[in-house]
Amino acid sequence: MKMKGKFQLMKRVCLVLSLGVILASCKKDIDQVSEPELVAKDYHQTAVTQFVTSGDIKYAYRVLGDQEGTPLLMISALGGSMDDWDPAVTNGIAQKNKVIIFDIQGVGATNGKTPDNIADMAKSAVSFIKALGVGKVNLMGFSMGSFVSQQIALTEPALVNKIILTGTGPKGSQGLSNLPNLLAAAAGLSPEESFLKFGFTSSAASQAAGKQSWARVQKRILNRDIPLSQEGSLAELTAVLGWAQPYPNALAELKRITQPVLIVQGENDLPVPVINAINMSQSFPDAKLIIYPDSGHSAFTQNYEQFVPAANAFLEK
């Protein structure tokens, strides 16, 4: 009975997740927010979905920008697909770098079963990278994607050049195990309200920035990804909660990652408290930490005007 009750709770939490986060990628009837032109070229809206096969998995991906050099592979957050990245970030980085966004196994237009642990997600991402024929990549991971990025760097270091981590924490992150309670508390919120609650603070400035980010994420209309299934949602949540389990050796393990790392965190990150980013910055041999005030889990989108130049400068060095 205990196992059954736990499973039902997980299903309920995943429903909250799918309503509050995943439907953000398929909601189209929104008020458009007027703001200045963000970038010279809008790659995010026009990039064609391509496919590459590794084994039985057909990975969906898009290439943004026409730059040469080491590409930046962006790995999505819990419940996210290619369409859940903020174009202000993807377009901004694509002005200076080749950017690759993709769907992990079982998400969006990529077939297969979504892994229920971070280690297998990392293996799937590595299979995708090798299928592309790319010898080395830069990685940018947001939230769950940052966990996957860390795992790739630990298990396949030769593939990784530089790493950007945001909304991040090590294995056993402080506060991350409280995620089911946070999701359950958001059960009555609309998709936009959930997006704002999890990603931004309660201040007027942060909420306004969140609403603008929400509107930008919805702009791509054609060939959008389908929402993550309930089975896929449960698998991803299980993977994140597995990462949250106590792991005393986590920070010591990060010392093995010798690549340059840029860590970007909100001072008021709700799912992954900022102390995790601080601890990580002191563990990586070569790390730079940026903490944005009055910012939450989506600090890098709220502060895209500062983040994009910082990310481009980091990748250029």
LUMRO-390505 format. One record per residue (C-alpha): residue in three letters; residue number from 1; x, y, z. Coordinates in nm, 2 decimals. Example, Ala and Ser with C-alpha at 12.3 -4.5 7.8 and 13.67 -1.06 7.14 Angstrom:
  type  seq       x       y       z
   Ala    1    1.23   -0.45    0.78
   Ser    2    1.37   -0.11    0.71
END
This chain:
  type  seq       x       y       z
   Met    1    0.00    0.00    0.00
   Lys    2    0.29    0.24    0.08
   Met    3    0.44    0.18   -0.27
   Lys    4    0.10    0.23   -0.43
   Gly    5    0.05    0.56   -0.24
   Lys    6    0.39    0.68   -0.34
   Phe    7    0.33    0.60   -0.70
   Gln    8    0.00    0.79   -0.69
   Leu    9    0.18    1.09   -0.54
   Met   10    0.44    1.08   -0.81
   Lys   11    0.17    1.06   -1.08
   Arg   12   -0.01    1.36   -0.92
   Val   13    0.31    1.56   -0.91
   Cys   14    0.39    1.48   -1.27
   Leu   15    0.04    1.60   -1.36
   Val   16    0.12    1.93   -1.19
   Leu   17    0.45    1.94   -1.37
   Ser   18    0.28    1.88   -1.71
   Leu   19    0.02    2.14   -1.64
   Gly   20    0.25    2.40   -1.50
   Val   21    0.57    2.36   -1.71
   Ile   22    0.52    2.15   -2.02
   Leu   23    0.20    2.31   -2.14
   Ala   24    0.40    2.63   -2.15
   Ser   25    0.55    2.50   -2.47
   Cys   26    0.22    2.45   -2.65
   Lys   27    0.01    2.74   -2.53
   Lys   28   -0.03    2.99   -2.82
   Asp   29   -0.31    3.23   -2.73
   Ile   30   -0.12    3.48   -2.52
   Asp   31   -0.08    3.85   -2.49
   Gln   32    0.23    3.95   -2.68
   Val   33    0.47    4.17   -2.48
   Ser   34    0.61    4.47   -2.66
   Glu   35    0.98    4.51   -2.62
   Pro   36    1.28    4.63   -2.82
   Glu   37    1.43    4.42   -3.09
   Leu   38    1.64    4.16   -2.91
   Val   39    1.89    4.04   -3.17
   Ala   40    2.00    4.11   -3.52
   Lys   41    1.89    3.76   -3.65
   Asp   42    1.61    3.55   -3.51
   Tyr   43    1.75    3.20   -3.55
   His   44    1.52    3.05   -3.29
   Gln   45    1.20    3.10   -3.48
   Thr   46    1.32    2.98   -3.82
   Ala   47    1.56    2.69   -3.74
   Val   48    1.45    2.37   -3.92
   Thr   49    1.41    2.06   -3.71
   Gln   50    1.66    1.80   -3.82
   Phe   51    1.71    1.43   -3.72
   Val   52    2.00    1.20   -3.66
   Thr   53    1.99    0.84   -3.56
   Ser   54    2.19    0.65   -3.30
   Gly   55    2.09    0.29   -3.26
   Asp   56    1.71    0.28   -3.23
   Ile   57    1.68    0.65   -3.13
   Lys   58    1.60    0.92   -3.38
   Tyr   59    1.71    1.25   -3.22
   Ala   60    1.54    1.58   -3.31
   Tyr   61    1.76    1.88   -3.31
   Arg   62    1.80    2.24   -3.45
   Val   63    2.11    2.43   -3.53
   Leu   64    2.10    2.80   -3.46
   Gly   65    2.34    3.05   -3.61
   Asp   66    2.60    3.01   -3.88
   Gln   67    2.92    3.04   -3.68
   Glu   68    3.22    2.81   -3.70
   Gly   69    3.41    2.66   -3.41
   Thr   70    3.30    2.44   -3.12
   Pro   71    2.92    2.42   -3.10
   Leu   72    2.73    2.49   -2.78
   Leu   73    2.49    2.20   -2.70
   Met   74    2.20    2.32   -2.48
   Ile   75    2.04    2.06   -2.25
   Ser   76    1.69    2.13   -2.13
   Ala   77    1.53    2.15   -1.79
   Leu   78    1.28    1.92   -1.63
   Gly   79    0.98    1.90   -1.86
   Gly   80    1.15    2.11   -2.13
   Ser   81    1.20    2.06   -2.50
   Met   82    1.36    2.26   -2.78
   Asp   83    1.07    2.50   -2.77
   Asp   84    1.11    2.59   -2.40
   Trp   85    1.43    2.78   -2.44
   Asp   86    1.40    3.16   -2.42
   Pro   87    1.48    3.30   -2.77
   Ala   88    1.65    3.60   -2.61
   Val   89    1.91    3.36   -2.48
   Thr   90    1.94    3.12   -2.78
   Asn   91    1.94    3.40   -3.04
   Gly   92    2.18    3.61   -2.83
   Ile   93    2.44    3.33   -2.80
   Ala   94    2.39    3.22   -3.16
   Gln   95    2.51    3.56   -3.28
   Lys   96    2.86    3.45   -3.17
   Asn   97    2.84    3.07   -3.15
   Lys   98    2.69    2.77   -3.33
   Val   99    2.41    2.66   -3.10
   Ile  100    2.25    2.32   -3.10
   Ile  101    1.92    2.25   -2.92
   Phe  102    1.78    1.90   -2.91
   Asp  103    1.52    1.67   -2.75
   Ile  104    1.65    1.40   -2.52
   Gln  105    1.53    1.05   -2.56
   Gly  106    1.15    1.02   -2.54
   Val  107    1.09    1.40   -2.54
   Gly  108    0.93    1.61   -2.81
   Ala  109    1.01    1.48   -3.16
   Thr  110    1.28    1.23   -3.03
   Asn  111    1.15    0.88   -3.00
   Gly  112    1.22    0.62   -2.74
   Lys  113    1.16    0.59   -2.37
   Thr  114    1.27    0.87   -2.14
   Pro  115    1.54    0.76   -1.90
   Asp  116    1.45    0.78   -1.53
   Asn  117    1.81    0.86   -1.41
   Ile  118    2.06    1.13   -1.49
   Ala  119    2.34    0.88   -1.58
   Asp  120    2.13    0.73   -1.86
   Met  121    2.02    1.07   -1.98
   Ala  122    2.39    1.16   -2.01
   Lys  123    2.46    0.84   -2.20
   Ser  124    2.18    0.93   -2.44
   Ala  125    2.31    1.28   -2.49
   Val  126    2.66    1.15   -2.56
   Ser  127    2.51    0.91   -2.82
   Phe  128    2.35    1.21   -2.98
   Ile  129    2.68    1.41   -2.98
   Lys  130    2.87    1.12   -3.14
   Ala  131    2.59    1.06   -3.40
   Leu  132    2.64    1.43   -3.51
   Gly  133    3.01    1.35   -3.57
   Val  134    3.12    1.64   -3.35
   Gly  135    3.45    1.58   -3.18
   Lys  136    3.40    1.83   -2.89
   Val  137    3.12    2.05   -2.76
   Asn  138    3.06    2.32   -2.52
   Leu  139    2.77    2.24   -2.28
   Met  140    2.50    2.46   -2.14
   Gly  141    2.26    2.29   -1.90
   Phe  142    1.96    2.44   -1.72
   Ser  143    1.83    2.28   -1.40
   Met  144    1.80    1.90   -1.49
   Gly  145    2.01    1.98   -1.80
   Ser  146    2.28    2.11   -1.57
   Phe  147    2.28    1.77   -1.39
   Val  148    2.31    1.59   -1.72
   Ser  149    2.60    1.82   -1.82
   Gln  150    2.79    1.75   -1.50
   Gln  151    2.75    1.37   -1.56
   Ile  152    2.87    1.40   -1.92
   Ala  153    3.18    1.59   -1.81
   Leu  154    3.25    1.32   -1.55
   Thr  155    3.21    1.02   -1.78
   Glu  156    3.31    1.16   -2.12
   Pro  157    3.56    1.44   -2.04
   Ala  158    3.72    1.42   -2.39
   Leu  159    3.39    1.54   -2.55
   Val  160    3.36    1.86   -2.34
   Asn  161    3.54    2.19   -2.40
   Lys  162    3.36    2.44   -2.16
   Ile  163    3.05    2.42   -1.95
   Ile  164    2.78    2.67   -1.85
   Leu  165    2.55    2.56   -1.56
   Thr  166    2.24    2.75   -1.45
   Gly  167    1.97    2.67   -1.19
   Thr  168    2.22    2.41   -1.08
   Gly  169    2.34    2.19   -0.80
   Pro  170    2.56    1.89   -0.74
   Lys  171    2.44    1.54   -0.66
   Gly  172    2.26    1.56   -0.33
   Ser  173    2.18    1.93   -0.38
   Gln  174    2.05    2.10   -0.07
   Gly  175    1.67    2.16   -0.09
   Leu  176    1.62    1.97   -0.42
   Ser  177    1.44    1.68   -0.25
   Asn  178    1.16    1.92   -0.16
   Leu  179    1.07    1.95   -0.53
   Pro  180    0.75    1.73   -0.50
   Asn  181    0.61    1.96   -0.23
   Leu  182    0.68    2.27   -0.44
   Leu  183    0.51    2.11   -0.74
   Ala  184    0.21    2.00   -0.54
   Ala  185    0.17    2.35   -0.39
   Ala  186    0.15    2.48   -0.75
   Ala  187   -0.14    2.25   -0.85
   Gly  188   -0.40    2.53   -0.88
   Leu  189   -0.19    2.76   -1.08
   Ser  190   -0.22    2.83   -1.45
   Pro  191    0.07    2.74   -1.68
   Glu  192    0.19    3.10   -1.68
   Glu  193    0.15    3.14   -1.31
   Ser  194    0.35    2.82   -1.25
   Phe  195    0.62    2.94   -1.49
   Leu  196    0.65    3.27   -1.29
   Lys  197    0.64    3.10   -0.95
   Phe  198    0.92    2.85   -1.02
   Gly  199    1.14    3.07   -1.23
   Phe  200    1.11    3.42   -1.08
   Thr  201    1.08    3.60   -0.75
   Ser  202    0.77    3.78   -0.62
   Ser  203    0.90    4.13   -0.69
   Ala  204    0.74    4.34   -0.95
   Ala  205    1.06    4.37   -1.15
   Ser  206    1.12    3.99   -1.16
   Gln  207    0.75    3.91   -1.24
   Ala  208    0.76    4.16   -1.53
   Ala  209    1.07    4.00   -1.67
   Gly  210    0.91    3.66   -1.63
   Lys  211    0.61    3.76   -1.82
   Gln  212    0.83    3.89   -2.10
   Ser  213    1.02    3.56   -2.10
   Trp  214    0.70    3.36   -2.11
   Ala  215    0.58    3.56   -2.42
   Arg  216    0.91    3.51   -2.60
   Val  217    0.90    3.13   -2.54
   Gln  218    0.56    3.11   -2.70
   Lys  219    0.65    3.30   -3.02
   Arg  220    0.75    3.00   -3.23
   Ile  221    0.42    2.86   -3.38
   Leu  222    0.52    2.63   -3.66
   Asn  223    0.66    2.28   -3.59
   Arg  224    0.65    2.31   -3.22
   Asp  225    0.73    2.00   -3.01
   Ile  226    0.45    1.80   -2.86
   Pro  227    0.42    1.81   -2.48
   Leu  228    0.61    1.55   -2.27
   Ser  229    0.39    1.25   -2.19
   Gln  230    0.29    1.17   -1.84
   Glu  231    0.52    0.87   -1.85
   Gly  232    0.80    1.09   -1.97
   Ser  233    0.72    1.34   -1.69
   Leu  234    0.74    1.07   -1.43
   Ala  235    1.07    0.94   -1.56
   Glu  236    1.23    1.29   -1.56
   Leu  237    1.10    1.37   -1.21
   Thr  238    1.23    1.03   -1.09
   Ala  239    1.57    1.12   -1.24
   Val  240    1.58    1.46   -1.07
   Leu  241    1.48    1.31   -0.73
   Gly  242    1.74    1.05   -0.77
   Trp  243    2.00    1.32   -0.82
   Ala  244    1.87    1.48   -0.50
   Gln  245    1.95    1.18   -0.29
   Pro  246    2.24    1.24   -0.04
   Tyr  247    2.58    1.19   -0.20
   Pro  248    2.86    1.29    0.04
   Asn  249    3.13    1.26   -0.22
   Ala  250    2.96    1.50   -0.47
   Leu  251    3.17    1.81   -0.42
   Ala  252    3.49    1.61   -0.41
   Glu  253    3.39    1.44   -0.74
   Leu  254    3.35    1.78   -0.91
   Lys  255    3.73    1.84   -0.86
   Arg  256    3.77    1.59   -1.15
   Ile  257    3.61    1.83   -1.39
   Thr  258    3.90    2.04   -1.51
   Gln  259    3.72    2.23   -1.80
   Pro  260    3.63    2.60   -1.74
   Val  261    3.29    2.62   -1.58
   Leu  262    3.06    2.92   -1.57
   Ile  263    2.79    2.89   -1.30
   Val  264    2.49    3.13   -1.31
   Gln  265    2.24    3.12   -1.03
   Gly  266    1.96    3.34   -0.90
   Glu  267    2.00    3.46   -0.54
   Asn  268    1.65    3.34   -0.46
   Asp  269    1.64    3.01   -0.66
   Leu  270    1.35    2.81   -0.52
   Pro  271    1.40    2.45   -0.64
   Val  272    1.78    2.46   -0.62
   Pro  273    1.89    2.71   -0.35
   Val  274    2.19    2.93   -0.43
   Ile  275    2.41    2.77   -0.16
   Asn  276    2.45    2.48   -0.41
   Ala  277    2.61    2.70   -0.67
   Ile  278    2.83    2.86   -0.42
   Asn  279    2.96    2.52   -0.30
   Met  280    3.01    2.41   -0.66
   Ser  281    3.21    2.72   -0.75
   Gln  282    3.45    2.63   -0.47
   Ser  283    3.49    2.27   -0.59
   Phe  284    3.55    2.30   -0.96
   Pro  285    3.92    2.37   -1.03
   Asp  286    3.84    2.64   -1.29
   Ala  287    3.50    2.81   -1.22
   Lys  288    3.34    3.15   -1.23
   Leu  289    3.02    3.22   -1.04
   Ile  290    2.76    3.48   -1.13
   Ile  291    2.47    3.53   -0.88
   Tyr  292    2.19    3.76   -1.00
   Pro  293    2.00    3.95   -0.72
   Asp  294    1.62    3.94   -0.70
   Ser  295    1.63    3.64   -0.94
   Gly  296    1.50    3.29   -0.91
   His  297    1.55    2.96   -1.10
   Ser  298    1.54    3.13   -1.44
   Ala  299    1.79    3.39   -1.35
   Phe  300    1.97    3.37   -1.68
   Thr  301    1.65    3.45   -1.88
   Gln  302    1.54    3.73   -1.64
   Asn  303    1.89    3.88   -1.68
   Tyr  304    1.95    3.79   -2.04
   Glu  305    2.09    4.13   -2.12
   Gln  306    2.38    4.06   -1.88
   Phe  307    2.39    3.69   -1.92
   Val  308    2.43    3.67   -2.30
   Pro  309    2.74    3.89   -2.32
   Ala  310    2.89    3.70   -2.02
   Ala  311    2.82    3.36   -2.18
   Asn  312    2.96    3.47   -2.52
   Ala  313    3.28    3.62   -2.35
   Phe  314    3.32    3.29   -2.16
   Leu  315    3.29    3.08   -2.47
   Glu  316    3.52    3.31   -2.67
   Lys  317    3.82    3.29   -2.43
END
